[in-house]
Amino acid sequence: MTSKELLYVEDALGHEQFFQTKCRETASQLQDNALKHCVEQMATQHENIFSSLYGLLN
């Protein structure tokens, strides 16, 4: 992996971590259960993407 590709993956990891955190924060504040569930699913998707990207580094 080139240094430029590594920087891209590192940047993408940071974004996915940020999205996951924001989704979880938002879900904890929602009252509507359906919307809360939807946002929690989004957080899980970002967690899975993070894991996939992180796996590229191993």
mmCIF file of the N, C-alpha and C atoms, coordinates in Angstrom:
data_MODEL
# 
_entry.id   MODEL 
# 
loop_
_atom_site.group_PDB 
_atom_site.id 
_atom_site.type_symbol 
_atom_site.label_atom_id 
_atom_site.label_alt_id 
_atom_site.label_comp_id 
_atom_site.label_asym_id 
_atom_site.label_entity_id 
_atom_site.label_seq_id 
_atom_site.pdbx_PDB_ins_code 
_atom_site.Cartn_x 
_atom_site.Cartn_y 
_atom_site.Cartn_z 
_atom_site.occupancy 
_atom_site.B_iso_or_equiv 
_atom_site.pdbx_formal_charge 
_atom_site.auth_seq_id 
_atom_site.auth_comp_id 
_atom_site.auth_asym_id 
_atom_site.auth_atom_id 
_atom_site.pdbx_PDB_model_num 
ATOM 1   N N  . MET A 1 1  ? 0.854   -1.170 0.000  1.00 0.00 ? 1  MET A N  1 
ATOM 2   C CA . MET A 1 1  ? 0.000   0.000  0.000  1.00 0.00 ? 1  MET A CA 1 
ATOM 3   C C  . MET A 1 1  ? 0.903   1.237  0.000  1.00 0.00 ? 1  MET A C  1 
ATOM 4   N N  . THR A 1 2  ? 0.597   2.167  -0.875 1.00 0.00 ? 2  THR A N  1 
ATOM 5   C CA . THR A 1 2  ? 1.401   3.387  -0.944 1.00 0.00 ? 2  THR A CA 1 
ATOM 6   C C  . THR A 1 2  ? 1.096   4.283  0.251  1.00 0.00 ? 2  THR A C  1 
ATOM 7   N N  . SER A 1 3  ? 1.968   5.247  0.465  1.00 0.00 ? 3  SER A N  1 
ATOM 8   C CA . SER A 1 3  ? 1.746   6.168  1.586  1.00 0.00 ? 3  SER A CA 1 
ATOM 9   C C  . SER A 1 3  ? 0.478   6.994  1.370  1.00 0.00 ? 3  SER A C  1 
ATOM 10  N N  . LYS A 1 4  ? 0.187   7.322  0.119  1.00 0.00 ? 4  LYS A N  1 
ATOM 11  C CA . LYS A 1 4  ? -1.028  8.085  -0.172 1.00 0.00 ? 4  LYS A CA 1 
ATOM 12  C C  . LYS A 1 4  ? -2.279  7.244  0.104  1.00 0.00 ? 4  LYS A C  1 
ATOM 13  N N  . GLU A 1 5  ? -2.231  5.987  -0.258 1.00 0.00 ? 5  GLU A N  1 
ATOM 14  C CA . GLU A 1 5  ? -3.356  5.088  0.015  1.00 0.00 ? 5  GLU A CA 1 
ATOM 15  C C  . GLU A 1 5  ? -3.528  4.898  1.525  1.00 0.00 ? 5  GLU A C  1 
ATOM 16  N N  . LEU A 1 6  ? -2.438  4.791  2.224  1.00 0.00 ? 6  LEU A N  1 
ATOM 17  C CA . LEU A 1 6  ? -2.491  4.642  3.672  1.00 0.00 ? 6  LEU A CA 1 
ATOM 18  C C  . LEU A 1 6  ? -3.115  5.864  4.328  1.00 0.00 ? 6  LEU A C  1 
ATOM 19  N N  . LEU A 1 7  ? -2.770  7.042  3.840  1.00 0.00 ? 7  LEU A N  1 
ATOM 20  C CA . LEU A 1 7  ? -3.370  8.280  4.361  1.00 0.00 ? 7  LEU A CA 1 
ATOM 21  C C  . LEU A 1 7  ? -4.871  8.310  4.088  1.00 0.00 ? 7  LEU A C  1 
ATOM 22  N N  . TYR A 1 8  ? -5.285  7.833  2.912  1.00 0.00 ? 8  TYR A N  1 
ATOM 23  C CA . TYR A 1 8  ? -6.712  7.784  2.590  1.00 0.00 ? 8  TYR A CA 1 
ATOM 24  C C  . TYR A 1 8  ? -7.445  6.864  3.561  1.00 0.00 ? 8  TYR A C  1 
ATOM 25  N N  . VAL A 1 9  ? -6.898  5.677  3.791  1.00 0.00 ? 9  VAL A N  1 
ATOM 26  C CA . VAL A 1 9  ? -7.540  4.723  4.697  1.00 0.00 ? 9  VAL A CA 1 
ATOM 27  C C  . VAL A 1 9  ? -7.600  5.300  6.111  1.00 0.00 ? 9  VAL A C  1 
ATOM 28  N N  . GLU A 1 10 ? -6.517  5.937  6.534  1.00 0.00 ? 10 GLU A N  1 
ATOM 29  C CA . GLU A 1 10 ? -6.478  6.564  7.858  1.00 0.00 ? 10 GLU A CA 1 
ATOM 30  C C  . GLU A 1 10 ? -7.552  7.647  7.985  1.00 0.00 ? 10 GLU A C  1 
ATOM 31  N N  . ASP A 1 11 ? -7.702  8.453  6.957  1.00 0.00 ? 11 ASP A N  1 
ATOM 32  C CA . ASP A 1 11 ? -8.718  9.501  6.939  1.00 0.00 ? 11 ASP A CA 1 
ATOM 33  C C  . ASP A 1 11 ? -10.121 8.901  6.964  1.00 0.00 ? 11 ASP A C  1 
ATOM 34  N N  . ALA A 1 12 ? -10.327 7.864  6.174  1.00 0.00 ? 12 ALA A N  1 
ATOM 35  C CA . ALA A 1 12 ? -11.631 7.199  6.122  1.00 0.00 ? 12 ALA A CA 1 
ATOM 36  C C  . ALA A 1 12 ? -11.977 6.573  7.475  1.00 0.00 ? 12 ALA A C  1 
ATOM 37  N N  . LEU A 1 13 ? -10.979 6.007  8.153  1.00 0.00 ? 13 LEU A N  1 
ATOM 38  C CA . LEU A 1 13 ? -11.212 5.440  9.488  1.00 0.00 ? 13 LEU A CA 1 
ATOM 39  C C  . LEU A 1 13 ? -11.693 6.516  10.459 1.00 0.00 ? 13 LEU A C  1 
ATOM 40  N N  . GLY A 1 14 ? -11.065 7.670  10.400 1.00 0.00 ? 14 GLY A N  1 
ATOM 41  C CA . GLY A 1 14 ? -11.466 8.772  11.263 1.00 0.00 ? 14 GLY A CA 1 
ATOM 42  C C  . GLY A 1 14 ? -12.891 9.220  10.988 1.00 0.00 ? 14 GLY A C  1 
ATOM 43  N N  . HIS A 1 15 ? -13.245 9.286  9.703  1.00 0.00 ? 15 HIS A N  1 
ATOM 44  C CA . HIS A 1 15 ? -14.605 9.690  9.346  1.00 0.00 ? 15 HIS A CA 1 
ATOM 45  C C  . HIS A 1 15 ? -15.627 8.673  9.841  1.00 0.00 ? 15 HIS A C  1 
ATOM 46  N N  . GLU A 1 16 ? -15.341 7.406  9.643  1.00 0.00 ? 16 GLU A N  1 
ATOM 47  C CA . GLU A 1 16 ? -16.281 6.372  10.078 1.00 0.00 ? 16 GLU A CA 1 
ATOM 48  C C  . GLU A 1 16 ? -16.447 6.368  11.591 1.00 0.00 ? 16 GLU A C  1 
ATOM 49  N N  . GLN A 1 17 ? -15.364 6.588  12.298 1.00 0.00 ? 17 GLN A N  1 
ATOM 50  C CA . GLN A 1 17 ? -15.438 6.659  13.756 1.00 0.00 ? 17 GLN A CA 1 
ATOM 51  C C  . GLN A 1 17 ? -16.286 7.857  14.195 1.00 0.00 ? 17 GLN A C  1 
ATOM 52  N N  . PHE A 1 18 ? -16.102 8.993  13.525 1.00 0.00 ? 18 PHE A N  1 
ATOM 53  C CA . PHE A 1 18 ? -16.878 10.195 13.823 1.00 0.00 ? 18 PHE A CA 1 
ATOM 54  C C  . PHE A 1 18 ? -18.368 9.954  13.551 1.00 0.00 ? 18 PHE A C  1 
ATOM 55  N N  . PHE A 1 19 ? -18.687 9.371  12.385 1.00 0.00 ? 19 PHE A N  1 
ATOM 56  C CA . PHE A 1 19 ? -20.086 9.105  12.036 1.00 0.00 ? 19 PHE A CA 1 
ATOM 57  C C  . PHE A 1 19 ? -20.734 8.163  13.040 1.00 0.00 ? 19 PHE A C  1 
ATOM 58  N N  . GLN A 1 20 ? -19.989 7.143  13.436 1.00 0.00 ? 20 GLN A N  1 
ATOM 59  C CA . GLN A 1 20 ? -20.515 6.187  14.408 1.00 0.00 ? 20 GLN A CA 1 
ATOM 60  C C  . GLN A 1 20 ? -20.827 6.880  15.728 1.00 0.00 ? 20 GLN A C  1 
ATOM 61  N N  . THR A 1 21 ? -19.913 7.700  16.200 1.00 0.00 ? 21 THR A N  1 
ATOM 62  C CA . THR A 1 21 ? -20.103 8.424  17.465 1.00 0.00 ? 21 THR A CA 1 
ATOM 63  C C  . THR A 1 21 ? -21.310 9.345  17.389 1.00 0.00 ? 21 THR A C  1 
ATOM 64  N N  . LYS A 1 22 ? -21.420 10.107 16.304 1.00 0.00 ? 22 LYS A N  1 
ATOM 65  C CA . LYS A 1 22 ? -22.537 11.043 16.154 1.00 0.00 ? 22 LYS A CA 1 
ATOM 66  C C  . LYS A 1 22 ? -23.875 10.310 16.062 1.00 0.00 ? 22 LYS A C  1 
ATOM 67  N N  . CYS A 1 23 ? -23.903 9.181  15.376 1.00 0.00 ? 23 CYS A N  1 
ATOM 68  C CA . CYS A 1 23 ? -25.148 8.407  15.286 1.00 0.00 ? 23 CYS A CA 1 
ATOM 69  C C  . CYS A 1 23 ? -25.563 7.898  16.662 1.00 0.00 ? 23 CYS A C  1 
ATOM 70  N N  . ARG A 1 24 ? -24.609 7.398  17.422 1.00 0.00 ? 24 ARG A N  1 
ATOM 71  C CA . ARG A 1 24 ? -24.940 6.885  18.761 1.00 0.00 ? 24 ARG A CA 1 
ATOM 72  C C  . ARG A 1 24 ? -25.403 8.012  19.693 1.00 0.00 ? 24 ARG A C  1 
ATOM 73  N N  . GLU A 1 25 ? -24.742 9.165  19.603 1.00 0.00 ? 25 GLU A N  1 
ATOM 74  C CA . GLU A 1 25 ? -25.161 10.322 20.406 1.00 0.00 ? 25 GLU A CA 1 
ATOM 75  C C  . GLU A 1 25 ? -26.580 10.744 20.033 1.00 0.00 ? 25 GLU A C  1 
ATOM 76  N N  . THR A 1 26 ? -26.841 10.805 18.743 1.00 0.00 ? 26 THR A N  1 
ATOM 77  C CA . THR A 1 26 ? -28.160 11.222 18.265 1.00 0.00 ? 26 THR A CA 1 
ATOM 78  C C  . THR A 1 26 ? -29.226 10.219 18.683 1.00 0.00 ? 26 THR A C  1 
ATOM 79  N N  . ALA A 1 27 ? -28.943 8.936  18.524 1.00 0.00 ? 27 ALA A N  1 
ATOM 80  C CA . ALA A 1 27 ? -29.914 7.895  18.889 1.00 0.00 ? 27 ALA A CA 1 
ATOM 81  C C  . ALA A 1 27 ? -30.278 7.982  20.367 1.00 0.00 ? 27 ALA A C  1 
ATOM 82  N N  . SER A 1 28 ? -29.312 8.300  21.196 1.00 0.00 ? 28 SER A N  1 
ATOM 83  C CA . SER A 1 28 ? -29.586 8.358  22.635 1.00 0.00 ? 28 SER A CA 1 
ATOM 84  C C  . SER A 1 28 ? -30.519 9.513  22.995 1.00 0.00 ? 28 SER A C  1 
ATOM 85  N N  . GLN A 1 29 ? -30.654 10.490 22.110 1.00 0.00 ? 29 GLN A N  1 
ATOM 86  C CA . GLN A 1 29 ? -31.493 11.657 22.372 1.00 0.00 ? 29 GLN A CA 1 
ATOM 87  C C  . GLN A 1 29 ? -32.875 11.560 21.731 1.00 0.00 ? 29 GLN A C  1 
ATOM 88  N N  . LEU A 1 30 ? -33.082 10.557 20.886 1.00 0.00 ? 30 LEU A N  1 
ATOM 89  C CA . LEU A 1 30 ? -34.353 10.453 20.172 1.00 0.00 ? 30 LEU A CA 1 
ATOM 90  C C  . LEU A 1 30 ? -35.429 9.796  21.023 1.00 0.00 ? 30 LEU A C  1 
ATOM 91  N N  . GLN A 1 31 ? -36.641 10.284 20.876 1.00 0.00 ? 31 GLN A N  1 
ATOM 92  C CA . GLN A 1 31 ? -37.788 9.720  21.585 1.00 0.00 ? 31 GLN A CA 1 
ATOM 93  C C  . GLN A 1 31 ? -38.548 8.719  20.718 1.00 0.00 ? 31 GLN A C  1 
ATOM 94  N N  . ASP A 1 32 ? -38.598 8.965  19.427 1.00 0.00 ? 32 ASP A N  1 
ATOM 95  C CA . ASP A 1 32 ? -39.314 8.087  18.489 1.00 0.00 ? 32 ASP A CA 1 
ATOM 96  C C  . ASP A 1 32 ? -38.531 6.784  18.324 1.00 0.00 ? 32 ASP A C  1 
ATOM 97  N N  . ASN A 1 33 ? -39.131 5.668  18.714 1.00 0.00 ? 33 ASN A N  1 
ATOM 98  C CA . ASN A 1 33 ? -38.433 4.385  18.701 1.00 0.00 ? 33 ASN A CA 1 
ATOM 99  C C  . ASN A 1 33 ? -38.031 3.935  17.302 1.00 0.00 ? 33 ASN A C  1 
ATOM 100 N N  . ALA A 1 34 ? -38.881 4.171  16.308 1.00 0.00 ? 34 ALA A N  1 
ATOM 101 C CA . ALA A 1 34 ? -38.559 3.760  14.941 1.00 0.00 ? 34 ALA A CA 1 
ATOM 102 C C  . ALA A 1 34 ? -37.366 4.545  14.410 1.00 0.00 ? 34 ALA A C  1 
ATOM 103 N N  . LEU A 1 35 ? -37.364 5.838  14.649 1.00 0.00 ? 35 LEU A N  1 
ATOM 104 C CA . LEU A 1 35 ? -36.254 6.679  14.213 1.00 0.00 ? 35 LEU A CA 1 
ATOM 105 C C  . LEU A 1 35 ? -34.979 6.332  14.980 1.00 0.00 ? 35 LEU A C  1 
ATOM 106 N N  . LYS A 1 36 ? -35.132 6.076  16.270 1.00 0.00 ? 36 LYS A N  1 
ATOM 107 C CA . LYS A 1 36 ? -33.992 5.702  17.101 1.00 0.00 ? 36 LYS A CA 1 
ATOM 108 C C  . LYS A 1 36 ? -33.355 4.415  16.576 1.00 0.00 ? 36 LYS A C  1 
ATOM 109 N N  . HIS A 1 37 ? -34.189 3.448  16.243 1.00 0.00 ? 37 HIS A N  1 
ATOM 110 C CA . HIS A 1 37 ? -33.706 2.172  15.716 1.00 0.00 ? 37 HIS A CA 1 
ATOM 111 C C  . HIS A 1 37 ? -32.975 2.381  14.383 1.00 0.00 ? 37 HIS A C  1 
ATOM 112 N N  . CYS A 1 38 ? -33.514 3.226  13.537 1.00 0.00 ? 38 CYS A N  1 
ATOM 113 C CA . CYS A 1 38 ? -32.900 3.523  12.248 1.00 0.00 ? 38 CYS A CA 1 
ATOM 114 C C  . CYS A 1 38 ? -31.511 4.135  12.435 1.00 0.00 ? 38 CYS A C  1 
ATOM 115 N N  . VAL A 1 39 ? -31.383 5.085  13.326 1.00 0.00 ? 39 VAL A N  1 
ATOM 116 C CA . VAL A 1 39 ? -30.100 5.750  13.572 1.00 0.00 ? 39 VAL A CA 1 
ATOM 117 C C  . VAL A 1 39 ? -29.113 4.777  14.228 1.00 0.00 ? 39 VAL A C  1 
ATOM 118 N N  . GLU A 1 40 ? -29.604 3.894  15.086 1.00 0.00 ? 40 GLU A N  1 
ATOM 119 C CA . GLU A 1 40 ? -28.736 2.877  15.685 1.00 0.00 ? 40 GLU A CA 1 
ATOM 120 C C  . GLU A 1 40 ? -28.207 1.921  14.613 1.00 0.00 ? 40 GLU A C  1 
ATOM 121 N N  . GLN A 1 41 ? -29.042 1.601  13.629 1.00 0.00 ? 41 GLN A N  1 
ATOM 122 C CA . GLN A 1 41 ? -28.599 0.758  12.517 1.00 0.00 ? 41 GLN A CA 1 
ATOM 123 C C  . GLN A 1 41 ? -27.520 1.469  11.703 1.00 0.00 ? 41 GLN A C  1 
ATOM 124 N N  . MET A 1 42 ? -27.676 2.767  11.527 1.00 0.00 ? 42 MET A N  1 
ATOM 125 C CA . MET A 1 42 ? -26.659 3.540  10.818 1.00 0.00 ? 42 MET A CA 1 
ATOM 126 C C  . MET A 1 42 ? -25.340 3.484  11.567 1.00 0.00 ? 42 MET A C  1 
ATOM 127 N N  . ALA A 1 43 ? -25.386 3.585  12.887 1.00 0.00 ? 43 ALA A N  1 
ATOM 128 C CA . ALA A 1 43 ? -24.169 3.510  13.703 1.00 0.00 ? 43 ALA A CA 1 
ATOM 129 C C  . ALA A 1 43 ? -23.501 2.150  13.523 1.00 0.00 ? 43 ALA A C  1 
ATOM 130 N N  . THR A 1 44 ? -24.301 1.099  13.486 1.00 0.00 ? 44 THR A N  1 
ATOM 131 C CA . THR A 1 44 ? -23.766 -0.248 13.296 1.00 0.00 ? 44 THR A CA 1 
ATOM 132 C C  . THR A 1 44 ? -23.136 -0.391 11.916 1.00 0.00 ? 44 THR A C  1 
ATOM 133 N N  . GLN A 1 45 ? -23.754 0.205  10.898 1.00 0.00 ? 45 GLN A N  1 
ATOM 134 C CA . GLN A 1 45 ? -23.178 0.166  9.553  1.00 0.00 ? 45 GLN A CA 1 
ATOM 135 C C  . GLN A 1 45 ? -21.824 0.871  9.519  1.00 0.00 ? 45 GLN A C  1 
ATOM 136 N N  . HIS A 1 46 ? -21.727 2.003  10.180 1.00 0.00 ? 46 HIS A N  1 
ATOM 137 C CA . HIS A 1 46 ? -20.455 2.722  10.222 1.00 0.00 ? 46 HIS A CA 1 
ATOM 138 C C  . HIS A 1 46 ? -19.407 1.931  11.007 1.00 0.00 ? 46 HIS A C  1 
ATOM 139 N N  . GLU A 1 47 ? -19.848 1.221  12.031 1.00 0.00 ? 47 GLU A N  1 
ATOM 140 C CA . GLU A 1 47 ? -18.931 0.366  12.783 1.00 0.00 ? 47 GLU A CA 1 
ATOM 141 C C  . GLU A 1 47 ? -18.397 -0.756 11.888 1.00 0.00 ? 47 GLU A C  1 
ATOM 142 N N  . ASN A 1 48 ? -19.277 -1.346 11.079 1.00 0.00 ? 48 ASN A N  1 
ATOM 143 C CA . ASN A 1 48 ? -18.867 -2.409 10.166 1.00 0.00 ? 48 ASN A CA 1 
ATOM 144 C C  . ASN A 1 48 ? -17.913 -1.898 9.089  1.00 0.00 ? 48 ASN A C  1 
ATOM 145 N N  . ILE A 1 49 ? -18.183 -0.719 8.569  1.00 0.00 ? 49 ILE A N  1 
ATOM 146 C CA . ILE A 1 49 ? -17.295 -0.122 7.573  1.00 0.00 ? 49 ILE A CA 1 
ATOM 147 C C  . ILE A 1 49 ? -15.929 0.151  8.193  1.00 0.00 ? 49 ILE A C  1 
ATOM 148 N N  . PHE A 1 50 ? -15.925 0.674  9.422  1.00 0.00 ? 50 PHE A N  1 
ATOM 149 C CA . PHE A 1 50 ? -14.674 0.919  10.135 1.00 0.00 ? 50 PHE A CA 1 
ATOM 150 C C  . PHE A 1 50 ? -13.881 -0.380 10.253 1.00 0.00 ? 50 PHE A C  1 
ATOM 151 N N  . SER A 1 51 ? -14.550 -1.444 10.655 1.00 0.00 ? 51 SER A N  1 
ATOM 152 C CA . SER A 1 51 ? -13.883 -2.735 10.820 1.00 0.00 ? 51 SER A CA 1 
ATOM 153 C C  . SER A 1 51 ? -13.309 -3.240 9.507  1.00 0.00 ? 51 SER A C  1 
ATOM 154 N N  . SER A 1 52 ? -14.048 -3.065 8.433  1.00 0.00 ? 52 SER A N  1 
ATOM 155 C CA . SER A 1 52 ? -13.570 -3.488 7.110  1.00 0.00 ? 52 SER A CA 1 
ATOM 156 C C  . SER A 1 52 ? -12.335 -2.709 6.693  1.00 0.00 ? 52 SER A C  1 
ATOM 157 N N  . LEU A 1 53 ? -12.373 -1.406 6.876  1.00 0.00 ? 53 LEU A N  1 
ATOM 158 C CA . LEU A 1 53 ? -11.221 -0.571 6.536  1.00 0.00 ? 53 LEU A CA 1 
ATOM 159 C C  . LEU A 1 53 ? -10.024 -0.920 7.408  1.00 0.00 ? 53 LEU A C  1 
ATOM 160 N N  . TYR A 1 54 ? -10.271 -1.121 8.681  1.00 0.00 ? 54 TYR A N  1 
ATOM 161 C CA . TYR A 1 54 ? -9.187  -1.457 9.601  1.00 0.00 ? 54 TYR A CA 1 
ATOM 162 C C  . TYR A 1 54 ? -8.552  -2.793 9.214  1.00 0.00 ? 54 TYR A C  1 
ATOM 163 N N  . GLY A 1 55 ? -9.398  -3.698 8.722  1.00 0.00 ? 55 GLY A N  1 
ATOM 164 C CA . GLY A 1 55 ? -8.903  -4.995 8.268  1.00 0.00 ? 55 GLY A CA 1 
ATOM 165 C C  . GLY A 1 55 ? -7.924  -4.890 7.105  1.00 0.00 ? 55 GLY A C  1 
ATOM 166 N N  . LEU A 1 56 ? -8.034  -3.838 6.325  1.00 0.00 ? 56 LEU A N  1 
ATOM 167 C CA . LEU A 1 56 ? -7.104  -3.643 5.224  1.00 0.00 ? 56 LEU A CA 1 
ATOM 168 C C  . LEU A 1 56 ? -5.684  -3.373 5.714  1.00 0.00 ? 56 LEU A C  1 
ATOM 169 N N  . LEU A 1 57 ? -5.564  -2.902 6.946  1.00 0.00 ? 57 LEU A N  1 
ATOM 170 C CA . LEU A 1 57 ? -4.257  -2.562 7.489  1.00 0.00 ? 57 LEU A CA 1 
ATOM 171 C C  . LEU A 1 57 ? -3.512  -3.772 8.046  1.00 0.00 ? 57 LEU A C  1 
ATOM 172 N N  . ASN A 1 58 ? -4.209  -4.879 8.213  1.00 0.00 ? 58 ASN A N  1 
ATOM 173 C CA . ASN A 1 58 ? -3.569  -6.089 8.764  1.00 0.00 ? 58 ASN A CA 1 
ATOM 174 C C  . ASN A 1 58 ? -3.028  -6.965 7.677  1.00 0.00 ? 58 ASN A C  1 
# 
